[in-house]
Amino acid sequence: MQELTVSLNLPRDLLGVLDVPETNLSNRLRELIALELFREGLISSGKGGELVGKTKWDFIQLLARHNIPYFNETPEELVAEVANLEKLLDDKKK
């Protein structure tokens, strides 16, 4: 993955709000960006993990710690999706 370096001026008291030492600030900001991009549906959980240097599973756990749902479908949509998948499997067996 090609990287882009960005310079950003932030108020120093932001470190206190983020509860992170200055040496970890870039990692924390990368994490926050990945979480928000996932929340907006712009990246997958796999890409989120890649952005923060973790596995997909670790990223999913990070989502949970930030109360960001991994699935954004309603229960009805999930039931409909399972029914569609079952139908496809049944059709394939025939």
Protein Blocks (a to p, Z undefined) as FASTA:
>chain_A
ZZddddddddfklmmmnopafklmmmmmmmmmmmmmmmnopacfklmmmmnopafklmmm
mmmmnopafblcdfklmmmmmmmmmmmmmmmmZZ
